[in-house]
Amino acid sequence: MLRKIFILALILTAFQSFAQGPLISAKDFAAEQKANKNMVVIDVNGADIYGKQHIQGAINIPHKDLYKAGPVEGQIKPADELAAIFGKKGVSNTAKIVLYDEGSNRYNSRVWWILKSIGATDVSILHFNMDQFSAARIPLTATPATGKATTFAVTESNYKACQMADVQNRAEGTVLLDGREKDEFEGADAAKKSKGHIPGAVFMNFKEVLTATGAYKSKDEIIAAAAKFGATPEKPIIVYCNSGIKAAVLYVALKEIAGLQNVQNYVGSYADWVTVPENPLVK
């Protein structure tokens, strides 16, 4: 009987781990950091934030370094350029990679998507929370770290970006989720960056899948939150935002944590959509 209970406990633990997708807790990270000296920890914040305080041993690759220069906000650089950036910093496509940001889970989720899209095999998202870090005894420092240059080999990936044409020609019944703020969705933001939303889109702010501290909610909570906006397991779903950052949060939550199978990420998002003047918008 005890053996059966033990095996059941192992199965439940494995299921819970799977249900949380790419997330790694502070406690598990601390243990992994001690056991795996080859693990690569990446702080994706800007250099100014990294310079003040970061996880000891973490290298700095600001998420903005991965975007193209130009008028269209947040468009990702070509795969070969991304591979060169990661390789130069000491990140290979087969490394155990852990990403964290300032605690919002926006920027590490975005970089998670980028890495997965070019073939990284083992990428985890760590939520930056000082209380949890303190409890797990994760050391912080202001001393920068560097990695030994390596090769990041771009490989075929199942994480393919949804393109503008896919949104234009989406199947009937597809749920198009806009993860921005309500004023942006309505084309009434103070910055006047948004003139509305893509026709047929449903407003679902990305924070719907996060807790008050910015951590991802549980699988069941995310499924329940998505259902309120018509995004249910049997429906095709496309997520977008302004430039792909908040959409990455929705993607990780819906596809990787909640396990909804038919979820696509319109990586170019609103910024890409409005590059074509004929594309309609709704306020």
Secondary structure, 3 states (H helix, E strand, C coil): CHHHHHHHHHHHHHHHHHHCCCEECHHHHHHHHHHCCCCEEEECCCHHHHHHCEECCCEECCHHHHECCCCCCCCECCHHHHHHHHHHHCCCCCCEEEEECCCCCCHHHHHHHHHHHCCCCEEEEECCCHHHHHHHCCCEECCCCCCCCCCCCCCCCCCCCCCHHHHHCCCCCCEEEECCCHHHHCCCCCCCCCCCECCCCEECCHHHHECCCCCECCHHHHHHHHHCCCCCCCCCEEEECCCCHHHHHHHHHHHHHCCCCCEEECCCHHHHHCCCCCCCCEC
